[in-house]
């Protein structure tokens, strides 16, 4: 029987450039990660939208 470990998100937020795309890995509450592939234009739009909210 395998030991049970608490699920705490699988690491920090990561953003890497892979080929022509940008990969964003966001840890989720309860475990696991959301992986999103963005184009540079989409990443720019996301950055603008986040800066409007954050200030």
Biopython code that builds the backbone (N, CA, C, O; Angstrom):
import numpy as np
from Bio.PDB.StructureBuilder import StructureBuilder

atoms = [
    (1, "UNK", "N", (0.846, -1.174, 0.000)),
    (1, "UNK", "CA", (0.000, 0.000, 0.000)),
    (1, "UNK", "C", (0.896, 1.244, 0.000)),
    (1, "UNK", "O", (1.824, 1.340, 0.803)),
    (2, "UNK", "N", (0.628, 2.167, -0.871)),
    (2, "UNK", "CA", (1.444, 3.374, -1.008)),
    (2, "UNK", "C", (1.145, 4.353, 0.118)),
    (2, "UNK", "O", (0.021, 4.436, 0.612)),
    (3, "UNK", "N", (2.177, 5.092, 0.511)),
    (3, "UNK", "CA", (1.997, 6.114, 1.545)),
    (3, "UNK", "C", (1.198, 7.280, 0.962)),
    (3, "UNK", "O", (1.412, 7.682, -0.181)),
    (4, "UNK", "N", (0.298, 7.802, 1.745)),
    (4, "UNK", "CA", (-0.508, 8.934, 1.301)),
    (4, "UNK", "C", (0.211, 10.228, 1.645)),
    (4, "UNK", "O", (0.644, 10.410, 2.783)),
    (5, "UNK", "N", (0.340, 11.114, 0.696)),
    (5, "UNK", "CA", (0.960, 12.414, 0.919)),
    (5, "UNK", "C", (-0.107, 13.493, 0.758)),
    (5, "UNK", "O", (-1.028, 13.348, -0.046)),
    (6, "UNK", "N", (0.020, 14.566, 1.518)),
    (6, "UNK", "CA", (-0.946, 15.653, 1.303)),
    (6, "UNK", "C", (-0.738, 16.282, -0.063)),
    (6, "UNK", "O", (0.399, 16.408, -0.518)),
    (7, "UNK", "N", (-1.804, 16.674, -0.714)),
    (7, "UNK", "CA", (-1.699, 17.310, -2.033)),
    (7, "UNK", "C", (-1.697, 18.808, -1.822)),
    (7, "UNK", "O", (-2.690, 19.383, -1.376)),
    (8, "UNK", "N", (-0.589, 19.433, -2.140)),
    (8, "UNK", "CA", (-0.439, 20.857, -1.852)),
    (8, "UNK", "C", (-0.152, 21.662, -3.100)),
    (8, "UNK", "O", (0.477, 22.715, -2.999)),
    (9, "UNK", "N", (-0.556, 21.247, -4.204)),
    (9, "UNK", "CA", (-0.236, 21.993, -5.428)),
    (9, "UNK", "C", (0.965, 21.453, -6.088)),
    (9, "UNK", "O", (1.667, 21.102, -5.140)),
    (10, "UNK", "N", (1.470, 21.241, -6.956)),
    (10, "UNK", "CA", (2.667, 20.538, -7.356)),
    (10, "UNK", "C", (3.751, 21.533, -7.728)),
    (10, "UNK", "O", (4.233, 21.510, -8.860)),
    (11, "UNK", "N", (4.146, 22.396, -6.821)),
    (11, "UNK", "CA", (5.215, 23.337, -7.105)),
    (11, "UNK", "C", (4.722, 24.747, -7.374)),
    (11, "UNK", "O", (3.522, 25.019, -7.327)),
    (12, "UNK", "N", (5.655, 25.633, -7.654)),
    (12, "UNK", "CA", (5.301, 27.040, -7.865)),
    (12, "UNK", "C", (4.741, 27.301, -9.266)),
    (12, "UNK", "O", (4.776, 26.431, -10.136)),
    (13, "UNK", "N", (4.235, 28.494, -9.458)),
    (13, "UNK", "CA", (3.816, 28.947, -10.774)),
    (13, "UNK", "C", (5.043, 28.971, -11.677)),
    (13, "UNK", "O", (6.086, 29.493, -11.282)),
    (14, "UNK", "N", (4.939, 28.424, -12.867)),
    (14, "UNK", "CA", (6.061, 28.395, -13.811)),
    (14, "UNK", "C", (5.605, 28.907, -15.163)),
    (14, "UNK", "O", (4.494, 28.614, -15.603)),
    (15, "UNK", "N", (6.457, 29.669, -15.817)),
    (15, "UNK", "CA", (6.205, 30.104, -17.181)),
    (15, "UNK", "C", (7.491, 29.890, -17.965)),
    (15, "UNK", "O", (8.542, 30.410, -17.591)),
    (16, "UNK", "N", (7.414, 29.125, -19.056)),
    (16, "UNK", "CA", (8.596, 28.852, -19.873)),
    (16, "UNK", "C", (8.262, 29.049, -21.340)),
    (16, "UNK", "O", (7.110, 28.920, -21.757)),
    (17, "UNK", "N", (9.287, 29.364, -22.114)),
    (17, "UNK", "CA", (9.122, 29.484, -23.564)),
    (17, "UNK", "C", (9.567, 28.158, -24.168)),
    (17, "UNK", "O", (10.686, 27.703, -23.932)),
    (18, "UNK", "N", (8.698, 27.553, -24.936)),
    (18, "UNK", "CA", (9.002, 26.283, -25.586)),
    (18, "UNK", "C", (8.663, 26.429, -27.063)),
    (18, "UNK", "O", (7.495, 26.526, -27.439)),
    (19, "UNK", "N", (9.685, 26.444, -27.882)),
    (19, "UNK", "CA", (9.464, 26.657, -29.306)),
    (19, "UNK", "C", (8.926, 28.052, -29.530)),
    (19, "UNK", "O", (9.502, 29.026, -29.044)),
    (20, "UNK", "N", (7.829, 28.162, -30.261)),
    (20, "UNK", "CA", (7.206, 29.472, -30.498)),
    (20, "UNK", "C", (6.124, 29.795, -29.488)),
    (20, "UNK", "O", (5.561, 30.889, -29.517)),
    (21, "UNK", "N", (5.822, 28.862, -28.593)),
    (21, "UNK", "CA", (4.757, 29.075, -27.616)),
    (21, "UNK", "C", (5.292, 29.354, -26.227)),
    (21, "UNK", "O", (6.483, 29.195, -25.962)),
    (22, "UNK", "N", (4.404, 29.769, -25.351)),
    (22, "UNK", "CA", (4.711, 30.030, -23.953)),
    (22, "UNK", "C", (3.834, 29.092, -23.141)),
    (22, "UNK", "O", (2.617, 29.055, -23.321)),
    (23, "UNK", "N", (4.458, 28.335, -22.245)),
    (23, "UNK", "CA", (3.745, 27.368, -21.420)),
    (23, "UNK", "C", (3.653, 27.910, -20.003)),
    (23, "UNK", "O", (4.663, 28.271, -19.401)),
    (24, "UNK", "N", (2.432, 27.965, -19.473)),
    (24, "UNK", "CA", (2.210, 28.431, -18.111)),
    (24, "UNK", "C", (1.646, 27.269, -17.301)),
    (24, "UNK", "O", (0.659, 26.645, -17.690)),
    (25, "UNK", "N", (2.286, 26.989, -16.175)),
    (25, "UNK", "CA", (1.835, 25.913, -15.283)),
    (25, "UNK", "C", (1.431, 26.536, -13.951)),
    (25, "UNK", "O", (2.260, 27.108, -13.243)),
    (26, "UNK", "N", (0.150, 26.418, -13.620)),
    (26, "UNK", "CA", (-0.404, 27.045, -12.430)),
    (26, "UNK", "C", (-0.812, 25.952, -11.443)),
    (26, "UNK", "O", (-1.645, 25.108, -11.774)),
    (27, "UNK", "N", (-0.236, 25.952, -10.224)),
    (27, "UNK", "CA", (-0.653, 24.952, -9.231)),
    (27, "UNK", "C", (-2.104, 25.210, -8.801)),
    (27, "UNK", "O", (-2.533, 26.355, -8.665)),
    (28, "UNK", "N", (-2.829, 24.140, -8.597)),
    (28, "UNK", "CA", (-4.238, 24.242, -8.212)),
    (28, "UNK", "C", (-4.425, 23.849, -6.759)),
    (28, "UNK", "O", (-3.722, 22.983, -6.239)),
    (29, "UNK", "N", (-5.374, 24.491, -6.116)),
    (29, "UNK", "CA", (-5.694, 24.125, -4.743)),
    (29, "UNK", "C", (-6.260, 22.710, -4.761)),
    (29, "UNK", "O", (-7.133, 22.399, -5.572)),
    (30, "UNK", "N", (-5.781, 21.876, -3.895)),
    (30, "UNK", "CA", (-6.225, 20.493, -3.873)),
    (30, "UNK", "C", (-5.311, 19.572, -4.650)),
    (30, "UNK", "O", (-5.507, 18.357, -4.638)),
    (31, "UNK", "N", (-4.305, 20.129, -5.336)),
    (31, "UNK", "CA", (-3.327, 19.314, -6.045)),
    (31, "UNK", "C", (-3.462, 19.406, -7.544)),
    (31, "UNK", "O", (-4.511, 19.777, -8.071)),
    (32, "UNK", "N", (-2.403, 19.067, -8.214)),
    (32, "UNK", "CA", (-2.384, 19.099, -9.661)),
    (32, "UNK", "C", (-1.985, 20.465, -10.190)),
    (32, "UNK", "O", (-1.737, 21.393, -9.420)),
    (33, "UNK", "N", (-1.925, 20.580, -11.495)),
    (33, "UNK", "CA", (-1.537, 21.823, -12.141)),
    (33, "UNK", "C", (-2.388, 22.056, -13.371)),
    (33, "UNK", "O", (-2.779, 21.118, -14.066)),
    (34, "UNK", "N", (-2.664, 23.316, -13.626)),
    (34, "UNK", "CA", (-3.330, 23.730, -14.855)),
    (34, "UNK", "C", (-2.224, 24.126, -15.817)),
    (34, "UNK", "O", (-1.416, 25.000, -15.502)),
    (35, "UNK", "N", (-2.173, 23.500, -16.982)),
    (35, "UNK", "CA", (-1.143, 23.791, -17.976)),
    (35, "UNK", "C", (-1.816, 24.464, -19.169)),
    (35, "UNK", "O", (-2.753, 23.923, -19.757)),
    (36, "UNK", "N", (-1.315, 25.669, -19.521)),
    (36, "UNK", "CA", (-1.901, 26.460, -20.600)),
    (36, "UNK", "C", (-0.798, 26.838, -21.578)),
    (36, "UNK", "O", (0.265, 27.304, -21.167)),
    (37, "UNK", "N", (-1.043, 26.641, -22.869)),
    (37, "UNK", "CA", (-0.098, 27.076, -23.895)),
    (37, "UNK", "C", (-0.639, 28.354, -24.526)),
    (37, "UNK", "O", (-1.791, 28.402, -24.959)),
    (38, "UNK", "N", (0.203, 29.393, -24.573)),
    (38, "UNK", "CA", (-0.186, 30.695, -25.093)),
    (38, "UNK", "C", (0.735, 31.112, -26.224)),
    (38, "UNK", "O", (1.902, 30.722, -26.265)),
    (39, "UNK", "N", (0.204, 31.904, -27.139)),
    (39, "UNK", "CA", (1.057, 32.562, -28.126)),
    (39, "UNK", "C", (1.620, 33.813, -27.454)),
    (39, "UNK", "O", (1.081, 34.252, -26.438)),
    (40, "UNK", "N", (2.690, 34.398, -27.997)),
    (40, "UNK", "CA", (3.202, 35.643, -27.409)),
    (40, "UNK", "C", (2.140, 36.751, -27.355)),
    (40, "UNK", "O", (2.117, 37.529, -26.402)),
    (41, "UNK", "N", (1.267, 36.834, -28.356)),
    (41, "UNK", "CA", (0.206, 37.841, -28.353)),
    (41, "UNK", "C", (-0.789, 37.589, -27.211)),
    (41, "UNK", "O", (-1.207, 38.524, -26.529)),
    (42, "UNK", "N", (-1.158, 36.334, -27.012)),
    (42, "UNK", "CA", (-2.075, 35.993, -25.923)),
    (42, "UNK", "C", (-1.438, 36.274, -24.565)),
    (42, "UNK", "O", (-2.111, 36.745, -23.648)),
    (43, "UNK", "N", (-0.146, 35.987, -24.433)),
    (43, "UNK", "CA", (0.557, 36.252, -23.177)),
    (43, "UNK", "C", (0.574, 37.753, -22.886)),
    (43, "UNK", "O", (0.426, 38.162, -21.735)),
    (44, "UNK", "N", (0.754, 38.571, -23.919)),
    (44, "UNK", "CA", (0.714, 40.022, -23.746)),
    (44, "UNK", "C", (-0.651, 40.508, -23.301)),
    (44, "UNK", "O", (-0.753, 41.370, -22.429)),
    (45, "UNK", "N", (-1.708, 39.954, -23.901)),
    (45, "UNK", "CA", (-3.073, 40.311, -23.508)),
    (45, "UNK", "C", (-3.344, 39.908, -22.059)),
    (45, "UNK", "O", (-3.977, 40.648, -21.308)),
    (46, "UNK", "N", (-2.855, 38.722, -21.676)),
    (46, "UNK", "CA", (-3.024, 38.258, -20.296)),
    (46, "UNK", "C", (-2.279, 39.179, -19.334)),
    (46, "UNK", "O", (-2.811, 39.534, -18.282)),
    (47, "UNK", "N", (-1.071, 39.565, -19.679)),
    (47, "UNK", "CA", (-0.279, 40.470, -18.837)),
    (47, "UNK", "C", (-1.016, 41.801, -18.655)),
    (47, "UNK", "O", (-1.077, 42.325, -17.543)),
    (48, "UNK", "N", (-1.574, 42.350, -19.738)),
    (48, "UNK", "CA", (-2.317, 43.605, -19.644)),
    (48, "UNK", "C", (-3.551, 43.462, -18.768)),
    (48, "UNK", "O", (-3.833, 44.331, -17.943)),
    (49, "UNK", "N", (-4.284, 42.376, -18.943)),
    (49, "UNK", "CA", (-5.492, 42.153, -18.160)),
    (49, "UNK", "C", (-5.162, 41.996, -16.674)),
    (49, "UNK", "O", (-5.874, 42.529, -15.823)),
    (50, "UNK", "N", (-4.088, 41.270, -16.359)),
    (50, "UNK", "CA", (-3.694, 41.097, -14.967)),
    (50, "UNK", "C", (-3.211, 42.399, -14.351)),
    (50, "UNK", "O", (-3.501, 42.678, -13.188)),
    (51, "UNK", "N", (-2.473, 43.204, -15.119)),
    (51, "UNK", "CA", (-1.968, 44.471, -14.577)),
    (51, "UNK", "C", (-3.114, 45.436, -14.275)),
    (51, "UNK", "O", (-3.012, 46.235, -13.344)),
    (52, "UNK", "N", (-4.208, 45.376, -15.051)),
    (52, "UNK", "CA", (-5.369, 46.211, -14.774)),
    (52, "UNK", "C", (-6.033, 45.827, -13.452)),
    (52, "UNK", "O", (-6.506, 46.687, -12.710)),
    (53, "UNK", "N", (-6.061, 44.536, -13.171)),
    (53, "UNK", "CA", (-6.702, 44.064, -11.947)),
    (53, "UNK", "C", (-5.806, 44.289, -10.730)),
    (53, "UNK", "O", (-6.277, 44.724, -9.678)),
    (54, "UNK", "N", (-4.534, 43.997, -10.874)),
    (54, "UNK", "CA", (-3.588, 44.095, -9.762)),
    (54, "UNK", "C", (-3.235, 45.553, -9.470)),
    (54, "UNK", "O", (-3.095, 45.950, -8.313)),
    (55, "UNK", "N", (-3.096, 46.331, -10.521)),
    (55, "UNK", "CA", (-2.813, 47.751, -10.339)),
    (55, "UNK", "C", (-1.421, 48.164, -10.551)),
    (55, "UNK", "O", (-1.100, 49.345, -10.417)),
]
sb = StructureBuilder()
sb.init_structure("model")
sb.init_model(0)
sb.init_chain("A")
sb.init_seg("    ")
for serial, (resi, resn, name, xyz) in enumerate(atoms, 1):
    if name == "N":
        sb.init_residue(resn, " ", resi, " ")
    sb.init_atom(name, np.array(xyz, "f"), 0.0, 1.0, " ", f" {name:<3s}", serial, name[0])
structure = sb.get_structure()
